Amino acid sequence: MPKLNLATDTDNGSCVWSELKREAATYATKEPALSSLLHATILEQESLGGALVNHLSEKLATTEFSTLKTRRVLAEAIESDPRIVEQAAKDLMAVFERDPACHSHLQAFMFFKGYMAIQTHRCAHALYNEGRDLLAFHFQNRASEKLGVDINPAARIGHGIMLDHATGFVMGETAVIGNDCSILQGVTLGGTGKSDEDRHPKIGDRVLIGAGASVLGNIKIGDGAKVAAGSVVLKAVEDNCTVAGVPAKPVGGPCCGNPASSMDQNF
């Protein structure tokens, strides 16, 4: 496969790319069984964007839609929106910093399907914005089949996202996620069936959503809010508020007159 030169000159992208190459070189020597894979995926690439395109294409290609064709389309998506590489770098840093099970940037880049699913969506979203909607839906479908994550390509996602475990995550067409959010497996950002247009949640910055939670309807989840595992949220949540239950109700934070409850800290 030819190498792609999808360079990024941003500080975050450059730092993450340098660290990713350093870790790949270390593990290529430490674990010879992975040496060829690490060279092909990272060490022989010229940039984080090129490595990302190469890695995703290997995961998403089909017999009918070859790896080479997938690489070309993903490269076109990144070239149409260069912010994707910077966002991918911030996502990788977020996973490494927030997930205690993540021991290297390389581990997350190579093997964490939540990270791969978010980057697939970023490319699909860029294609969607370019009017290439059928291709965008193709990549949505492949991410659903291969990674167990279903994100409509029209949905909007900020940077610094940790999608932990990821299996069963669903995000509807008009849903929005802000920056620096952490979302666990089995979460649904869906509609209630009562609206045909803007019908999905708007998640603010620095929000934590626990496993199996459902946030339904065109409601706002405020900055710094927390949603407990298994909750069903049907009403807006204030900034820095913690909610839990079915239906979800405030249990901590300023919405309960408690700016720093123990549940907020240990959820």
Secondary structure, 3 states (H helix, E strand, C coil): CCCCCCCCCCHHHHHHHHHHHHHHHHHHHHCHHHHHHHHHHHHCCCCHHHHHHHHHHHHHCCCCCCHHHHHHHHHHHHHHCCHHHHHHHHHHHHHHHHCCCCCCHHHHHHHCHHHHHHHHHHHHHHHHHCCCHHHHHHHHHHHHHHHCCEECCCCEECCCCEECCCCCCEECCCCEECCCCEECCCCEEECCCCCCCCCCCEECCCCEECCCCEEECCCEECCCCEECCCCEECCCECCCCEEECCCCEEEEEHHHCECCCHHHHHC
